[in-house]
Amino acid sequence: MKKTIAICVLIAVAIGLGSFYWVKQQRECKEAEYNYQVIRKGLLILSEEYNKGAEKVQYLKEYEETKNKIVKEH
C-alpha cells in the first residue's frame, strides 16, 4: 500500500513538473513570437520611411541637375 502511494506521489510530481515545464516553454514561445512581430512591424515602418526619404533625395538630385543646367546656360 505504501509503495502504491509513493508511486502515485512520484507520478503526480512528475506530471506536475512536466506540466510546469510545458507551460513555461509555451509562454516563452509566445513571447518570442510577439517580440518577433513587434520588431518586424518596426522594421517595416522604418523601411517605408527610408524609401520615402530615398525618393525625395532622388527628386532633389534631379532638381539640382536641372538647376545647374539652367545656371550654366545663363
PQR file with spaces between the fields and no chain letter, atoms N, CA, C, O and H, PARSE charges and radii, in Angstrom:
ATOM       1  N    MET     1       0.826   -1.199    0.000 -0.4000 1.5000
ATOM       2  CA   MET     1       0.000    0.000    0.000 -0.0000 2.0000
ATOM       3  C    MET     1       0.868    1.259    0.000  0.5500 1.7000
ATOM       4  O    MET     1       0.604    2.199   -0.749 -0.5500 1.4000
ATOM       5  N    LYS     2       1.908    1.274    0.846 -0.4000 1.5000
ATOM       6  CA   LYS     2       2.779    2.442    0.911 -0.0000 2.0000
ATOM       7  C    LYS     2       3.531    2.627   -0.404  0.5500 1.7000
ATOM       8  O    LYS     2       3.789    3.749   -0.839 -0.5500 1.4000
ATOM       9  H    LYS     2       2.122    0.510    1.455  0.4000 1.0000
ATOM      10  N    LYS     3       3.881    1.480   -1.035 -0.4000 1.5000
ATOM      11  CA   LYS     3       4.568    1.560   -2.318 -0.0000 2.0000
ATOM      12  C    LYS     3       3.665    2.196   -3.370  0.5500 1.7000
ATOM      13  O    LYS     3       4.112    3.013   -4.176 -0.5500 1.4000
ATOM      14  H    LYS     3       3.671    0.568   -0.681  0.4000 1.0000
ATOM      15  N    THR     4       2.409    1.818   -3.353 -0.4000 1.5000
ATOM      16  CA   THR     4       1.449    2.349   -4.316 -0.0000 2.0000
ATOM      17  C    THR     4       1.277    3.854   -4.118  0.5500 1.7000
ATOM      18  O    THR     4       1.229    4.609   -5.089 -0.5500 1.4000
ATOM      19  H    THR     4       2.046    1.155   -2.698  0.4000 1.0000
ATOM      20  N    ILE     5       1.186    4.279   -2.888 -0.4000 1.5000
ATOM      21  CA   ILE     5       1.046    5.707   -2.590 -0.0000 2.0000
ATOM      22  C    ILE     5       2.296    6.459   -3.033  0.5500 1.7000
ATOM      23  O    ILE     5       2.206    7.542   -3.611 -0.5500 1.4000
ATOM      24  H    ILE     5       1.225    3.665   -2.099  0.4000 1.0000
ATOM      25  N    ALA     6       3.456    5.881   -2.761 -0.4000 1.5000
ATOM      26  CA   ALA     6       4.712    6.527   -3.159 -0.0000 2.0000
ATOM      27  C    ALA     6       4.801    6.645   -4.677  0.5500 1.7000
ATOM      28  O    ALA     6       5.231    7.670   -5.204 -0.5500 1.4000
ATOM      29  H    ALA     6       3.529    5.001   -2.291  0.4000 1.0000
ATOM      30  N    ILE     7       4.392    5.595   -5.370 -0.4000 1.5000
ATOM      31  CA   ILE     7       4.411    5.631   -6.839 -0.0000 2.0000
ATOM      32  C    ILE     7       3.435    6.685   -7.350  0.5500 1.7000
ATOM      33  O    ILE     7       3.756    7.435   -8.272 -0.5500 1.4000
ATOM      34  H    ILE     7       4.042    4.762   -4.942  0.4000 1.0000
ATOM      35  N    CYS     8       2.256    6.745   -6.759 -0.4000 1.5000
ATOM      36  CA   CYS     8       1.261    7.752   -7.164 -0.0000 2.0000
ATOM      37  C    CYS     8       1.787    9.165   -6.917  0.5500 1.7000
ATOM      38  O    CYS     8       1.581   10.057   -7.740 -0.5500 1.4000
ATOM      39  H    CYS     8       1.995    6.136   -6.010  0.4000 1.0000
ATOM      40  N    VAL     9       2.456    9.367   -5.799 -0.4000 1.5000
ATOM      41  CA   VAL     9       3.029   10.679   -5.487 -0.0000 2.0000
ATOM      42  C    VAL     9       4.109   11.030   -6.502  0.5500 1.7000
ATOM      43  O    VAL     9       4.157   12.156   -6.997 -0.5500 1.4000
ATOM      44  H    VAL     9       2.622    8.643   -5.130  0.4000 1.0000
ATOM      45  N    LEU    10       4.975   10.070   -6.812 -0.4000 1.5000
ATOM      46  CA   LEU    10       6.023   10.311   -7.806 -0.0000 2.0000
ATOM      47  C    LEU    10       5.432   10.633   -9.176  0.5500 1.7000
ATOM      48  O    LEU    10       5.912   11.529   -9.870 -0.5500 1.4000
ATOM      49  H    LEU    10       4.936    9.155   -6.410  0.4000 1.0000
ATOM      50  N    ILE    11       4.399    9.907   -9.557 -0.4000 1.5000
ATOM      51  CA   ILE    11       3.741   10.172  -10.843 -0.0000 2.0000
ATOM      52  C    ILE    11       3.121   11.563  -10.835  0.5500 1.7000
ATOM      53  O    ILE    11       3.238   12.299  -11.815 -0.5500 1.4000
ATOM      54  H    ILE    11       4.009    9.180   -8.993  0.4000 1.0000
ATOM      55  N    ALA    12       2.466   11.927   -9.740 -0.4000 1.5000
ATOM      56  CA   ALA    12       1.844   13.250   -9.642 -0.0000 2.0000
ATOM      57  C    ALA    12       2.895   14.354   -9.717  0.5500 1.7000
ATOM      58  O    ALA    12       2.687   15.372  -10.377 -0.5500 1.4000
ATOM      59  H    ALA    12       2.372   11.329   -8.944  0.4000 1.0000
ATOM      60  N    VAL    13       4.021   14.149   -9.041 -0.4000 1.5000
ATOM      61  CA   VAL    13       5.102   15.138   -9.069 -0.0000 2.0000
ATOM      62  C    VAL    13       5.674   15.241  -10.480  0.5500 1.7000
ATOM      63  O    VAL    13       5.930   16.341  -10.971 -0.5500 1.4000
ATOM      64  H    VAL    13       4.190   13.322   -8.505  0.4000 1.0000
ATOM      65  N    ALA    14       5.872   14.101  -11.126 -0.4000 1.5000
ATOM      66  CA   ALA    14       6.406   14.105  -12.491 -0.0000 2.0000
ATOM      67  C    ALA    14       5.453   14.822  -13.445  0.5500 1.7000
ATOM      68  O    ALA    14       5.889   15.610  -14.284 -0.5500 1.4000
ATOM      69  H    ALA    14       5.663   13.208  -10.727  0.4000 1.0000
ATOM      70  N    ILE    15       4.170   14.553  -13.319 -0.4000 1.5000
ATOM      71  CA   ILE    15       3.177   15.228  -14.168 -0.0000 2.0000
ATOM      72  C    ILE    15       3.169   16.721  -13.872  0.5500 1.7000
ATOM      73  O    ILE    15       3.102   17.538  -14.790 -0.5500 1.4000
ATOM      74  H    ILE    15       3.816   13.913  -12.637  0.4000 1.0000
ATOM      75  N    GLY    16       3.235   17.078  -12.598 -0.4000 1.5000
ATOM      76  CA   GLY    16       3.261   18.498  -12.219 -0.0000 2.0000
ATOM      77  C    GLY    16       4.473   19.216  -12.780  0.5500 1.7000
ATOM      78  O    GLY    16       4.350   20.310  -13.331 -0.5500 1.4000
ATOM      79  H    GLY    16       3.290   16.415  -11.852  0.4000 1.0000
ATOM      80  N    LEU    17       5.647   18.606  -12.643 -0.4000 1.5000
ATOM      81  CA   LEU    17       6.868   19.222  -13.175 -0.0000 2.0000
ATOM      82  C    LEU    17       6.834   19.288  -14.697  0.5500 1.7000
ATOM      83  O    LEU    17       7.240   20.283  -15.297 -0.5500 1.4000
ATOM      84  H    LEU    17       5.747   17.717  -12.195  0.4000 1.0000
ATOM      85  N    GLY    18       6.348   18.225  -15.307 -0.4000 1.5000
ATOM      86  CA   GLY    18       6.231   18.216  -16.768 -0.0000 2.0000
ATOM      87  C    GLY    18       5.280   19.295  -17.256  0.5500 1.7000
ATOM      88  O    GLY    18       5.553   19.979  -18.242 -0.5500 1.4000
ATOM      89  H    GLY    18       6.017   17.416  -14.820  0.4000 1.0000
ATOM      90  N    SER    19       4.163   19.441  -16.557 -0.4000 1.5000
ATOM      91  CA   SER    19       3.193   20.478  -16.925 -0.0000 2.0000
ATOM      92  C    SER    19       3.786   21.865  -16.750  0.5500 1.7000
ATOM      93  O    SER    19       3.600   22.738  -17.598 -0.5500 1.4000
ATOM      94  H    SER    19       3.941   18.885  -15.755  0.4000 1.0000
ATOM      95  N    PHE    20       4.501   22.067  -15.648 -0.4000 1.5000
ATOM      96  CA   PHE    20       5.139   23.360  -15.402 -0.0000 2.0000
ATOM      97  C    PHE    20       6.127   23.683  -16.517  0.5500 1.7000
ATOM      98  O    PHE    20       6.137   24.796  -17.043 -0.5500 1.4000
ATOM      99  H    PHE    20       4.652   21.357  -14.959  0.4000 1.0000
ATOM     100  N    TYR    21       6.957   22.707  -16.874 -0.4000 1.5000
ATOM     101  CA   TYR    21       7.952   22.906  -17.934 -0.0000 2.0000
ATOM     102  C    TYR    21       7.267   23.197  -19.263  0.5500 1.7000
ATOM     103  O    TYR    21       7.697   24.088  -19.997 -0.5500 1.4000
ATOM     104  H    TYR    21       6.950   21.803  -16.447  0.4000 1.0000
ATOM     105  N    TRP    22       6.208   22.458  -19.582 -0.4000 1.5000
ATOM     106  CA   TRP    22       5.496   22.645  -20.846 -0.0000 2.0000
ATOM     107  C    TRP    22       4.869   24.037  -20.912  0.5500 1.7000
ATOM     108  O    TRP    22       4.964   24.710  -21.938 -0.5500 1.4000
ATOM     109  H    TRP    22       5.859   21.735  -18.986  0.4000 1.0000
ATOM     110  N    VAL    23       4.233   24.470  -19.831 -0.4000 1.5000
ATOM     111  CA   VAL    23       3.615   25.799  -19.787 -0.0000 2.0000
ATOM     112  C    VAL    23       4.682   26.877  -19.940  0.5500 1.7000
ATOM     113  O    VAL    23       4.475   27.864  -20.646 -0.5500 1.4000
ATOM     114  H    VAL    23       4.156   23.923  -18.997  0.4000 1.0000
ATOM     115  N    LYS    24       5.816   26.690  -19.284 -0.4000 1.5000
ATOM     116  CA   LYS    24       6.912   27.657  -19.388 -0.0000 2.0000
ATOM     117  C    LYS    24       7.398   27.750  -20.831  0.5500 1.7000
ATOM     118  O    LYS    24       7.619   28.848  -21.340 -0.5500 1.4000
ATOM     119  H    LYS    24       5.984   25.888  -18.710  0.4000 1.0000
ATOM     120  N    GLN    25       7.565   26.615  -21.487 -0.4000 1.5000
ATOM     121  CA   GLN    25       8.011   26.597  -22.878 -0.0000 2.0000
ATOM     122  C    GLN    25       6.998   27.298  -23.786  0.5500 1.7000
ATOM     123  O    GLN    25       7.386   28.057  -24.674 -0.5500 1.4000
ATOM     124  H    GLN    25       7.385   25.722  -21.073  0.4000 1.0000
ATOM     125  N    GLN    26       5.722   27.052  -23.572 -0.4000 1.5000
ATOM     126  CA   GLN    26       4.675   27.681  -24.375 -0.0000 2.0000
ATOM     127  C    GLN    26       4.688   29.198  -24.197  0.5500 1.7000
ATOM     128  O    GLN    26       4.555   29.945  -25.166 -0.5500 1.4000
ATOM     129  H    GLN    26       5.407   26.436  -22.850  0.4000 1.0000
ATOM     130  N    ARG    27       4.849   29.643  -22.958 -0.4000 1.5000
ATOM     131  CA   ARG    27       4.888   31.082  -22.681 -0.0000 2.0000
ATOM     132  C    ARG    27       6.090   31.723  -23.365  0.5500 1.7000
ATOM     133  O    ARG    27       5.964   32.783  -23.978 -0.5500 1.4000
ATOM     134  H    ARG    27       4.958   29.035  -22.171  0.4000 1.0000
ATOM     135  N    GLU    28       7.249   31.087  -23.265 -0.4000 1.5000
ATOM     136  CA   GLU    28       8.446   31.635  -23.900 -0.0000 2.0000
ATOM     137  C    GLU    28       8.292   31.688  -25.416  0.5500 1.7000
ATOM     138  O    GLU    28       8.736   32.638  -26.059 -0.5500 1.4000
ATOM     139  H    GLU    28       7.351   30.226  -22.768  0.4000 1.0000
ATOM     140  N    CYS    29       7.668   30.676  -25.973 -0.4000 1.5000
ATOM     141  CA   CYS    29       7.447   30.640  -27.420 -0.0000 2.0000
ATOM     142  C    CYS    29       6.509   31.773  -27.843  0.5500 1.7000
ATOM     143  O    CYS    29       6.759   32.445  -28.843 -0.5500 1.4000
ATOM     144  H    CYS    29       7.307   29.904  -25.451  0.4000 1.0000
ATOM     145  N    LYS    30       5.444   31.983  -27.091 -0.4000 1.5000
ATOM     146  CA   LYS    30       4.502   33.062  -27.405 -0.0000 2.0000
ATOM     147  C    LYS    30       5.170   34.427  -27.263  0.5500 1.7000
ATOM     148  O    LYS    30       4.941   35.318  -28.082 -0.5500 1.4000
ATOM     149  H    LYS    30       5.241   31.437  -26.278  0.4000 1.0000
ATOM     150  N    GLU    31       5.990   34.595  -26.234 -0.4000 1.5000
ATOM     151  CA   GLU    31       6.703   35.861  -26.048 -0.0000 2.0000
ATOM     152  C    GLU    31       7.667   36.112  -27.199  0.5500 1.7000
ATOM     153  O    GLU    31       7.779   37.236  -27.689 -0.5500 1.4000
ATOM     154  H    GLU    31       6.175   33.871  -25.569  0.4000 1.0000
ATOM     155  N    ALA    32       8.357   35.074  -27.623 -0.4000 1.5000
ATOM     156  CA   ALA    32       9.293   35.219  -28.744 -0.0000 2.0000
ATOM     157  C    ALA    32       8.543   35.589  -30.019  0.5500 1.7000
ATOM     158  O    ALA    32       9.006   36.440  -30.780 -0.5500 1.4000
ATOM     159  H    ALA    32       8.267   34.162  -27.225  0.4000 1.0000
ATOM     160  N    GLU    33       7.409   34.972  -30.260 -0.4000 1.5000
ATOM     161  CA   GLU    33       6.609   35.279  -31.451 -0.0000 2.0000
ATOM     162  C    GLU    33       6.110   36.720  -31.396  0.5500 1.7000
ATOM     163  O    GLU    33       6.146   37.429  -32.402 -0.5500 1.4000
ATOM     164  H    GLU    33       7.034   34.281  -29.642  0.4000 1.0000
ATOM     165  N    TYR    34       5.647   37.155  -30.226 -0.4000 1.5000
ATOM     166  CA   TYR    34       5.174   38.529  -30.068 -0.0000 2.0000
ATOM     167  C    TYR    34       6.311   39.520  -30.334  0.5500 1.7000
ATOM     168  O    TYR    34       6.137   40.492  -31.068 -0.5500 1.4000
ATOM     169  H    TYR    34       5.618   36.580  -29.409  0.4000 1.0000
ATOM     170  N    ASN    35       7.470   39.264  -29.734 -0.4000 1.5000
ATOM     171  CA   ASN    35       8.618   40.153  -29.941 -0.0000 2.0000
ATOM     172  C    ASN    35       9.024   40.195  -31.406  0.5500 1.7000
ATOM     173  O    ASN    35       9.370   41.254  -31.929 -0.5500 1.4000
ATOM     174  H    ASN    35       7.611   38.473  -29.137  0.4000 1.0000
ATOM     175  N    TYR    36       8.982   39.051  -32.063 -0.4000 1.5000
ATOM     176  CA   TYR    36       9.300   38.993  -33.490 -0.0000 2.0000
ATOM     177  C    TYR    36       8.342   39.876  -34.289  0.5500 1.7000
ATOM     178  O    TYR    36       8.772   40.631  -35.161 -0.5500 1.4000
ATOM     179  H    TYR    36       8.701   38.191  -31.638  0.4000 1.0000
ATOM     180  N    GLN    37       7.055   39.782  -33.994 -0.4000 1.5000
ATOM     181  CA   GLN    37       6.061   40.568  -34.731 -0.0000 2.0000
ATOM     182  C    GLN    37       6.251   42.067  -34.485  0.5500 1.7000
ATOM     183  O    GLN    37       6.118   42.866  -35.412 -0.5500 1.4000
ATOM     184  H    GLN    37       6.706   39.169  -33.285  0.4000 1.0000
ATOM     185  N    VAL    38       6.560   42.451  -33.253 -0.4000 1.5000
ATOM     186  CA   VAL    38       6.785   43.867  -32.938 -0.0000 2.0000
ATOM     187  C    VAL    38       8.001   44.390  -33.698  0.5500 1.7000
ATOM     188  O    VAL    38       7.953   45.468  -34.289 -0.5500 1.4000
ATOM     189  H    VAL    38       6.668   41.802  -32.500  0.4000 1.0000
ATOM     190  N    ILE    39       9.082   43.630  -33.680 -0.4000 1.5000
ATOM     191  CA   ILE    39      10.300   44.052  -34.384 -0.0000 2.0000
ATOM     192  C    ILE    39      10.058   44.090  -35.885  0.5500 1.7000
ATOM     193  O    ILE    39      10.513   45.008  -36.567 -0.5500 1.4000
ATOM     194  H    ILE    39       9.121   42.753  -33.200  0.4000 1.0000
ATOM     195  N    ARG    40       9.345   43.097  -36.399 -0.4000 1.5000
ATOM     196  CA   ARG    40       9.031   43.045  -37.833 -0.0000 2.0000
ATOM     197  C    ARG    40       8.239   44.288  -38.253  0.5500 1.7000
ATOM     198  O    ARG    40       8.531   44.904  -39.277 -0.5500 1.4000
ATOM     199  H    ARG    40       8.976   42.351  -35.845  0.4000 1.0000
ATOM     200  N    LYS    41       7.243   44.643  -37.452 -0.4000 1.5000
ATOM     201  CA   LYS    41       6.425   45.814  -37.761 -0.0000 2.0000
ATOM     202  C    LYS    41       7.276   47.084  -37.727  0.5500 1.7000
ATOM     203  O    LYS    41       7.149   47.945  -38.597 -0.5500 1.4000
ATOM     204  H    LYS    41       7.006   44.142  -36.620  0.4000 1.0000
ATOM     205  N    GLY    42       8.137   47.194  -36.727 -0.4000 1.5000
ATOM     206  CA   GLY    42       9.014   48.363  -36.626 -0.0000 2.0000
ATOM     207  C    GLY    42       9.954   48.473  -37.811  0.5500 1.7000
ATOM     208  O    GLY    42      10.166   49.565  -38.338 -0.5500 1.4000
ATOM     209  H    GLY    42       8.241   46.494  -36.020  0.4000 1.0000
ATOM     210  N    LEU    43      10.519   47.348  -38.235 -0.4000 1.5000
ATOM     211  CA   LEU    43      11.421   47.369  -39.388 -0.0000 2.0000
ATOM     212  C    LEU    43      10.677   47.693  -40.678  0.5500 1.7000
ATOM     213  O    LEU    43      11.226   48.350  -41.563 -0.5500 1.4000
ATOM     214  H    LEU    43      10.346   46.461  -37.807  0.4000 1.0000
ATOM     215  N    LEU    44       9.438   47.239  -40.789 -0.4000 1.5000
ATOM     216  CA   LEU    44       8.632   47.561  -41.965 -0.0000 2.0000
ATOM     217  C    LEU    44       8.371   49.062  -42.033  0.5500 1.7000
ATOM     218  O    LEU    44       8.490   49.665  -43.100 -0.5500 1.4000
ATOM     219  H    LEU    44       8.993   46.705  -40.070  0.4000 1.0000
ATOM     220  N    ILE    45       8.018   49.665  -40.909 -0.4000 1.5000
ATOM     221  CA   ILE    45       7.794   51.114  -40.862 -0.0000 2.0000
ATOM     222  C    ILE    45       9.084   51.849  -41.203  0.5500 1.7000
ATOM     223  O    ILE    45       9.070   52.808  -41.975 -0.5500 1.4000
ATOM     224  H    ILE    45       7.922   49.175  -40.043  0.4000 1.0000
ATOM     225  N    LEU    46      10.195   51.403  -40.634 -0.4000 1.5000
ATOM     226  CA   LEU    46      11.491   52.013  -40.920 -0.0000 2.0000
ATOM     227  C    LEU    46      11.817   51.927  -42.409  0.5500 1.7000
ATOM     228  O    LEU    46      12.291   52.896  -43.001 -0.5500 1.4000
ATOM     229  H    LEU    46      10.206   50.624  -40.007  0.4000 1.0000
ATOM     230  N    SER    47      11.567   50.783  -43.004 -0.4000 1.5000
ATOM     231  CA   SER    47      11.830   50.585  -44.430 -0.0000 2.0000
ATOM     232  C    SER    47      10.969   51.514  -45.283  0.5500 1.7000
ATOM     233  O    SER    47      11.458   52.116  -46.239 -0.5500 1.4000
ATOM     234  H    SER    47      11.181   49.995  -42.523  0.4000 1.0000
ATOM     235  N    GLU    48       9.694   51.628  -44.937 -0.4000 1.5000
ATOM     236  CA   GLU    48       8.796   52.510  -45.693 -0.0000 2.0000
ATOM     237  C    GLU    48       9.266   53.958  -45.614  0.5500 1.7000
ATOM     238  O    GLU    48       9.290   54.664  -46.622 -0.5500 1.4000
ATOM     239  H    GLU    48       9.297   51.138  -44.160  0.4000 1.0000
ATOM     240  N    GLU    49       9.637   54.395  -44.420 -0.4000 1.5000
ATOM     241  CA   GLU    49      10.097   55.773  -44.257 -0.0000 2.0000
ATOM     242  C    GLU    49      11.423   56.000  -44.981  0.5500 1.7000
ATOM     243  O    GLU    49      11.636   57.062  -45.567 -0.5500 1.4000
ATOM     244  H    GLU    49       9.617   53.821  -43.601  0.4000 1.0000
ATOM     245  N    TYR    50      12.304   55.019  -44.943 -0.4000 1.5000
ATOM     246  CA   TYR    50      13.576   55.129  -45.660 -0.0000 2.0000
ATOM     247  C    TYR    50      13.322   55.262  -47.160  0.5500 1.7000
ATOM     248  O    TYR    50      13.948   56.081  -47.833 -0.5500 1.4000
ATOM     249  H    TYR    50      12.131   54.156  -44.468  0.4000 1.0000
ATOM     250  N    ASN    51      12.404   54.456  -47.675 -0.4000 1.5000
ATOM     251  CA   ASN    51      12.095   54.521  -49.104 -0.0000 2.0000
ATOM     252  C    ASN    51      11.508   55.877  -49.491  0.5500 1.7000
ATOM     253  O    ASN    51      11.816   56.408  -50.557 -0.5500 1.4000
ATOM     254  H    ASN    51      11.895   53.791  -47.128  0.4000 1.0000
ATOM     255  N    LYS    52      10.665   56.434  -48.626 -0.4000 1.5000
ATOM     256  CA   LYS    52      10.126   57.772  -48.896 -0.0000 2.0000
ATOM     257  C    LYS    52      11.263   58.792  -48.952  0.5500 1.7000
ATOM     258  O    LYS    52      11.298   59.649  -49.835 -0.5500 1.4000
ATOM     259  H    LYS    52      10.415   56.002  -47.760  0.4000 1.0000
ATOM     260  N    GLY    53      12.183   58.688  -48.007 -0.4000 1.5000
ATOM     261  CA   GLY    53      13.325   59.600  -47.977 -0.0000 2.0000
ATOM     262  C    GLY    53      14.198   59.438  -49.205  0.5500 1.7000
ATOM     263  O    GLY    53      14.683   60.426  -49.756 -0.5500 1.4000
ATOM     264  H    GLY    53      12.154   57.992  -47.289  0.4000 1.0000
ATOM     265  N    ALA    54      14.406   58.206  -49.641 -0.4000 1.5000
ATOM     266  CA   ALA    54      15.225   57.951  -50.828 -0.0000 2.0000
ATOM     267  C    ALA    54      14.575   58.565  -52.063  0.5500 1.7000
ATOM     268  O    ALA    54      15.269   59.106  -52.924 -0.5500 1.4000
ATOM     269  H    ALA    54      14.012   57.403  -49.194  0.4000 1.0000
ATOM     270  N    GLU    55      13.251   58.486  -52.158 -0.4000 1.5000
ATOM     271  CA   GLU    55      12.537   59.101  -53.285 -0.0000 2.0000
ATOM     272  C    GLU    55      12.733   60.615  -53.271  0.5500 1.7000
ATOM     273  O    GLU    55      12.943   61.228  -54.317 -0.5500 1.4000
ATOM     274  H    GLU    55      12.687   58.046  -51.459  0.4000 1.0000
ATOM     275  N    LYS    56      12.664   61.206  -52.100 -0.4000 1.5000
ATOM     276  CA   LYS    56      12.829   62.661  -52.005 -0.0000 2.0000
ATOM     277  C    LYS    56      14.257   63.072  -52.351  0.5500 1.7000
ATOM     278  O    LYS    56      14.466   64.116  -52.970 -0.5500 1.4000
ATOM     279  H    LYS    56      12.493   60.708  -51.250  0.4000 1.0000
ATOM     280  N    VAL    57      15.231   62.271  -51.961 -0.4000 1.5000
ATOM     281  CA   VAL    57      16.620   62.569  -52.310 -0.0000 2.0000
ATOM     282  C    VAL    57      16.787   62.510  -53.823  0.5500 1.7000
ATOM     283  O    VAL    57      17.465   63.357  -54.404 -0.5500 1.4000
ATOM     284  H    VAL    57      15.061   61.424  -51.458  0.4000 1.0000
ATOM     285  N    GLN    58      16.178   61.522  -54.460 -0.4000 1.5000
ATOM     286  CA   GLN    58      16.256   61.418  -55.918 -0.0000 2.0000
ATOM     287  C    GLN    58      15.631   62.655  -56.564  0.5500 1.7000
ATOM     288  O    GLN    58      16.171   63.195  -57.530 -0.5500 1.4000
ATOM     289  H    GLN    58      15.627   60.834  -53.988  0.4000 1.0000
ATOM     290  N    TYR    59      14.499   63.099  -56.031 -0.4000 1.5000
ATOM     291  CA   TYR    59      13.848   64.299  -56.550 -0.0000 2.0000
ATOM     292  C    TYR    59      14.778   65.502  -56.399  0.5500 1.7000
ATOM     293  O    TYR    59      14.897   66.313  -57.318 -0.5500 1.4000
ATOM     294  H    TYR    59      14.060   62.661  -55.247  0.4000 1.0000
ATOM     295  N    LEU    60      15.434   65.622  -55.250 -0.4000 1.5000
ATOM     296  CA   LEU    60      16.350   66.743  -55.037 -0.0000 2.0000
ATOM     297  C    LEU    60      17.544   66.680  -55.989  0.5500 1.7000
ATOM     298  O    LEU    60      18.020   67.716  -56.452 -0.5500 1.4000
ATOM     299  H    LEU    60      15.337   64.964  -54.504  0.4000 1.0000
ATOM     300  N    LYS    61      18.029   65.482  -56.282 -0.4000 1.5000
ATOM     301  CA   LYS    61      19.135   65.345  -57.233 -0.0000 2.0000
ATOM     302  C    LYS    61      18.709   65.819  -58.618  0.5500 1.7000
ATOM     303  O    LYS    61      19.453   66.529  -59.295 -0.5500 1.4000
ATOM     304  H    LYS    61      17.642   64.640  -55.906  0.4000 1.0000
ATOM     305  N    GLU    62      17.513   65.425  -59.034 -0.4000 1.5000
ATOM     306  CA   GLU    62      17.003   65.861  -60.336 -0.0000 2.0000
ATOM     307  C    GLU    62      16.835   67.383  -60.352  0.5500 1.7000
ATOM     308  O    GLU    62      17.157   68.037  -61.344 -0.5500 1.4000
ATOM     309  H    GLU    62      16.909   64.848  -58.485  0.4000 1.0000
ATOM     310  N    TYR    63      16.334   67.936  -59.258 -0.4000 1.5000
ATOM     311  CA   TYR    63      16.165   69.380  -59.154 -0.0000 2.0000
ATOM     312  C    TYR    63      17.523   70.072  -59.270  0.5500 1.7000
ATOM     313  O    TYR    63      17.662   71.058  -59.994 -0.5500 1.4000
ATOM     314  H    TYR    63      16.072   67.404  -58.453  0.4000 1.0000
ATOM     315  N    GLU    64      18.513   69.556  -58.561 -0.4000 1.5000
ATOM     316  CA   GLU    64      19.854   70.138  -58.583 -0.0000 2.0000
ATOM     317  C    GLU    64      20.449   70.079  -59.989  0.5500 1.7000
ATOM     318  O    GLU    64      21.053   71.047  -60.450 -0.5500 1.4000
ATOM     319  H    GLU    64      18.400   68.755  -57.973  0.4000 1.0000
ATOM     320  N    GLU    65      20.280   68.946  -60.668 -0.4000 1.5000
ATOM     321  CA   GLU    65      20.806   68.808  -62.028 -0.0000 2.0000
ATOM     322  C    GLU    65      20.139   69.806  -62.972  0.5500 1.7000
ATOM     323  O    GLU    65      20.814   70.441  -63.782 -0.5500 1.4000
ATOM     324  H    GLU    65      19.789   68.160  -60.293  0.4000 1.0000
ATOM     325  N    THR    66      18.842   69.944  -62.872 -0.4000 1.5000
ATOM     326  CA   THR    66      18.107   70.885  -63.720 -0.0000 2.0000
ATOM     327  C    THR    66      18.538   72.312  -63.416  0.5500 1.7000
ATOM     328  O    THR    66      18.752   73.103  -64.335 -0.5500 1.4000
ATOM     329  H    THR    66      18.293   69.428  -62.214  0.4000 1.0000
ATOM     330  N    LYS    67      18.666   72.646  -62.151 -0.4000 1.5000
ATOM     331  CA   LYS    67      19.099   73.983  -61.747 -0.0000 2.0000
ATOM     332  C    LYS    67      20.492   74.278  -62.304  0.5500 1.7000
ATOM     333  O    LYS    67      20.743   75.372  -62.810 -0.5500 1.4000
ATOM     334  H    LYS    67      18.492   72.004  -61.404  0.4000 1.0000
ATOM     335  N    ASN    68      21.387   73.308  -62.210 -0.4000 1.5000
ATOM     336  CA   ASN    68      22.745   73.501  -62.722 -0.0000 2.0000
ATOM     337  C    ASN    68      22.749   73.719  -64.233  0.5500 1.7000
ATOM     338  O    ASN    68      23.539   74.518  -64.738 -0.5500 1.4000
ATOM     339  H    ASN    68      21.183   72.420  -61.799  0.4000 1.0000
ATOM     340  N    LYS    69      21.883   73.024  -64.956 -0.4000 1.5000
ATOM     341  CA   LYS    69      21.792   73.214  -66.410 -0.0000 2.0000
ATOM     342  C    LYS    69      21.329   74.633  -66.729  0.5500 1.7000
ATOM     343  O    LYS    69      21.858   75.281  -67.631 -0.5500 1.4000
ATOM     344  H    LYS    69      21.241   72.375  -64.545  0.4000 1.0000
ATOM     345  N    ILE    70      20.345   75.103  -65.984 -0.4000 1.5000
ATOM     346  CA   ILE    70      19.810   76.449  -66.220 -0.0000 2.0000
ATOM     347  C    ILE    70      20.866   77.495  -65.889  0.5500 1.7000
ATOM     348  O    ILE    70      21.038   78.457  -66.637 -0.5500 1.4000
ATOM     349  H    ILE    70      19.914   74.577  -65.250  0.4000 1.0000
ATOM     350  N    VAL    71      21.572   77.320  -64.782 -0.4000 1.5000
ATOM     351  CA   VAL    71      22.598   78.276  -64.366 -0.0000 2.0000
ATOM     352  C    VAL    71      23.727   78.316  -65.391  0.5500 1.7000
ATOM     353  O    VAL    71      24.237   79.396  -65.686 -0.5500 1.4000
ATOM     354  H    VAL    71      21.432   76.538  -64.174  0.4000 1.0000
ATOM     355  N    LYS    72      24.131   77.183  -65.938 -0.4000 1.5000
ATOM     356  CA   LYS    72      25.201   77.128  -66.928 -0.0000 2.0000
ATOM     357  C    LYS    72      24.799   77.824  -68.223  0.5500 1.7000
ATOM     358  O    LYS    72      25.644   78.418  -68.894 -0.5500 1.4000
ATOM     359  H    LYS    72      23.717   76.305  -65.698  0.4000 1.0000
ATOM     360  N    GLU    73      23.528   77.758  -68.577 -0.4000 1.5000
ATOM     361  CA   GLU    73      23.053   78.358  -69.820 -0.0000 2.0000
ATOM     362  C    GLU    73      23.044   79.883  -69.743  0.5500 1.7000
ATOM     363  O    GLU    73      23.122   80.549  -70.776 -0.5500 1.4000
ATOM     364  H    GLU    73      22.842   77.276  -68.032  0.4000 1.0000
ATOM     365  N    HIS    74      22.952   80.432  -68.570 -0.4000 1.5000
ATOM     366  CA   HIS    74      22.870   81.899  -68.446 -0.0000 2.0000
ATOM     367  C    HIS    74      24.142   82.489  -68.026  0.5500 1.7000
ATOM     368  O    HIS    74      24.238   83.707  -67.876 -0.5500 1.4000
ATOM     369  H    HIS    74      22.889   79.891  -67.732  0.4000 1.0000
